[in-house]
Amino acid sequence: MRKLIVALTLMTLLGAAGNALANSHTSLVMHAMETAYGPCEIDDPCPDPHVEINIGDQIAAYLVVRNYVEVAGVQTAFEWGSWIFLWGLWDCQANQVSGVTPDAPGGPTSGTIATAFDAITGGASAVVGRMHMVALVPGCIEQVVSSYPFGTHVVDNNANATEVCPDCCGSICAGSAGIDACASCGSVAVESSSWGSIKAQYN
């Protein structure tokens, strides 16, 4: 928690200044699988994160950060309409702490996740966390701009914040297509070992 508070305090003092271009291609991909419990270790959902969600399915909806230079924190928010929110788990990165986490009914405030963790580098897909839900009706889990300071953004290890634009924020849907954020924001160099290293933390 202290790391998150320090990061947010520094961001406030700096006015979110600094190297804003460092993570300018970062995207927040969403992925889902039908399950009663979604582990952190999943196959890399990119370049095609879309899955078919059936009405009535219990799902784990994943938030995955991709195409970054260095990320040590993420803030975004989710809306999910009439779907049932069961619980969220935000523990997929080393030493992860969260200031706020999504809860019903969702939206810019109650749907916000603000979480910090040990910095990751290299750009490869990295799971931040997941929400467990029941898709009762056709619709989507969409990312919206958080009402918390600096909106939807990622932060590096030096508390430099970079906004993540709506085109780089994925969504997943039941009954229609979602937004594929895997490649919509350009790309950065990816360390080939990054995804394997992430999964190795949990073996």
Secondary structure, DSSP 4 states (H G I P E B T S, - for coil): -HHHHHHHHHHHHHTT-S-TTTTTT-EEEEEEEE-SS--S-----TT-------TT-EEEEEEEEES-SEEEEEEEEEE-TTSEEEEEE---STT-EEEE---TT-STTTTEEEEEEEEEES---EEEEEEEEE--SSEEEEEE--SSTTSSEEE-TT--EEE--GGGB-EEEESS-----SSTT------TTHHHHHHHTT-
